[in-house]
């Protein structure tokens, strides 16, 4: 039996819908089952628990494959503790296989602080004794769409990445890869890097946005200090300023300049590209 965690979230919820559509039985967990009445209404058992709850090991007991979603905690020490406790609980419960949603950047020296969290979690998973698969998605296209809304209005896209390239992937593509893995099995003790079909500079992204909305969008490089100050001035709380700033610093350092064919290989269809995504995100254009 498959067990999904964090099923009220954006990614796990998408995976759950794909499994339901394909007739794959599973159980799931979330802190608040009331948020996923659409699942319980279709006969899915949803357990109220989290990685640090005393009942987490009991909740996953009897499952053969656990999908471990990375938690959203801003404190990286807390995230590592939560992930390691979940892996230990899965070991205690006798779960044979654990798949973990990591991130493309797992360099402990990365300016993106969560990279070290994912590296530590992957290491613990490799040492757990369970069979495992690591899913390493790149940057989310969904987040890029949010970032570019201001650029679409002003005609200027500002970012502290110079000419560095990065690849972006949609949550739908990540979910499709995860659902294919959970349904079909295989890929034991493998790392699957999930990316979009191209690696682009921010200038190229601005150019694609311009094509979509029908007017020029200019890329303007800024320093990381200017970028972080702009986030703070826009009302971002300090943890978000640090997190978003760290991601852009990692882009500038080349940590996301990789392209794979995992989406096409696992799903049988090409990954969504930046311009294709933007045409859906800016339909009025």
N, C-alpha and C positions, 0 to 999 in steps of 0.2 A: 504493500500500500504506500502511495506517495503522500507526503506531508508537506504542505506549503506554510511558510511562516509569513507574518506581516501582510495578511491577505486583504486588509483594508487599504493598503497602499496602492499607489499608481501602477507599479510594476507587477507586484504579485497579483493584484486584481486582474490585470490583463492576462497573466498566465492562467489564472483560474478559469477565466471565460474561454480561453482556447482549449483547455482540458475538458471543460464541460461540453463544448461544441464537438469535440472528438470522442466523446464517450469514455474518457479516461477517469476511473474512480480515484478520489483523493480525499484526504482530510486536511483541515486547515486550522490556523490559529491567528488571533489578533487580541489586542487588549480589550477591545470593545466589540463583541459580536453583533451588537445592535446596528453597527454601521454596515454590516454585510448581510442584511436580511434577504437580499436577492440570492445569496448562496444557500442559506438555510432553507429558503423556500423551494430550492431545487434538490433538497435532500442531502446536502453536504454537511457533515458534522464539523462544526466550528467550535474550537476550544478557547476559552478566555485565559490567556497566559502570555508571558513574555520570557525572554531568555534568562532572566534572573529570578523568575517566579519558582516557588518550591514545587509546583506541579508540572514544570516543563518536561522533565524526564518522563513522567507518567503519561503526559500528553502525546509524546512521540513514540512511546513504547509500542512495539508491534508494527512500526513502519519500516519499510525496506529502503526507502529513498527519501531523504530529508532535503528540502530546498531551504537553505539558510540565507535569508536576506540580510544584508548589511543594515545595521540600525542607524537611525537619523540623529543620534546624539551629537551635539556640537563638541563636547569634551572628548578628545581622542582617547584619553586614559579610560574613560567610562566605556567607550565603544569597544576597545580591546577587551576589557573585562567582560562585557556582555557576550561578545563573540566567543571568547574562550570558555565561558561557562556553558554556552549552548553546545559547543563541541564536546565538552566533558559530559554534559547531560545526555547527548546522543550516544556517546560511548557507553555510558552507564545503562542506557535503555536498550542497548544491543542493535542500534540502527546500523545496517550493513553499509550504507552509502550516503555521503553528504555532498551536495553541490552548493557552492558558495558564490554569491554575486559580489565579486571583487571590483577592481577598476584597472584600466589599462596602465596607469602609472602606479607601480608598486616599488619604486626606488626609495629606500629609506632615507636617502639624502635629498629627495625631491623637496622643492620649496612648498609643495602642496602637502600639508601635514598629514592628511588622511592616507597618503601613500604608505607611510610606515605602519599605520593601523592595518591596512589590507595585507601588507607583507607579513606582519606578525600573525594575522589570522590564517593566512595560507600556510605558514610554517607549522602552526599548531594543527591544522587539518592534515598536513602530510605526516605528522608524527602521531596522529590519533589512532592509527590502526584500521580505520575505515577506508573503504574505497572512496575516491573523491573525484569531483570534476570542478575546476575553477572557471567561472565565467567572468571574463575581464572586458566589460564594455568600455568603449571610449566615451568622450564627452557627449552629453545628451543634446540631440537636435532640439528637443523641446525647450531646453534652457536657452539655446541660441536664439530661438524665435522670440522669447521674452526680451532678450538683450537687444534685438534688432528693432523692436517696436519704436523705441525712441529715435533710432537712426532713420527709420522710415519717415518719421515726422520732421526731423531736423535736416535730413540730407547729409548728415555727418555720422560716421561710425568711428568711435574712439576706442582704442584698445592699446595696452602696453606690451604688445607682442612683436613689434618690428616686422620682419619678413618671415617669421617662423611659421611653419605649417602645422595643421592639426586636422584630425579626422573626427567627424561627428556621426552619431548613430541614433536612430529613433527608439523610443521605448517600445514601440510596436515590434520592431525588428529584434530587440533584445528578448522580449516576451516570446516571440515566435521561436527563437533559438532554444530558450529554456524549455518551452512546451515540447519541442521536438526531442530534446534530450530526455525529458521525463517520460515521454510516451515511448520512445524507441530504445532507450538505454544506450549502451556502448560508451565510448570515450572515458573509460575508467582511468583514473590517475593521469588525466590530461588537463591542460590549460587551453581554453578556447578564447582567443582575443576577438571580440565582436566590434567591428568598426563599420563605418560607412564605406562607399566605393571610391572616395577620393580624399586626398589630404590637401587642404587649402590654406592660403594666407588669409588674414583678415581683409586685406585689400581685395582679394578675389571674392570673398564672401560679400563684401560691400557691393562689388560689381554685379554679382548675381541678384542681390536684393534689388538693385536698381532696375535690372531687367524685369523683375517680377512686378514692381510697383509702377514702372513706366517713367521713372525720372532718376536722374543721377544721384547716387549715394557715394560720397567721398570718404575714403579711409584716412583717418588722422592719427598717426602714432602719438602716444603720450607716455610719460614716464609712469612707472609703477606707483610712485608716490602720488602723482596727480590722480591716477586712477582710483587709488584707495581713498583719497580725500574726496573725490566725487561721489563714491559710494556712501561715505559717511555723511556728506552733505545731503544726500538723497534720503537719509533716514535709515540706512542699513545698520543694524546693531553690530557691535564690535566683532562677535564671532563670525558673522556673515561677511564682514569686510575682510577679515583674515582668511576665511575659506575661499571666497571668490578671488581675492587678490592672489592667493597661493596657486589657484588653478591657472590664472593668466601667467603667473611667473613660470609655472611648469610648462605651459605652452611655449613661452619664449625660449625655454631651455631645451625644447625639442622632445619633450616626454610623450607627446601625442601624435608624432609624425610617423604613423604606421598604418598600413592598409592591409586587411586580410579578406579572404573570400568566405569566412565562416558563415555569414548569413545565407549566402547563396548555397553553400554546401549543405547546410543543415535544413534549410527550408525549401530549396528548389526554386527560389526567386531572387532577383538582385536586391541588394540593400538599397534603402531609400537615400537618394542624394540630397545635397543641401538645397539645390534649386527646386527640386520636386517637392521637398518638404515646405519650402517658403511659399510655393504656389498654393498649398493647402492652408498655410498659416495666415496668408494675406489674401483671402478670397475676393474681397471687395475690389482689389486691383485688377 
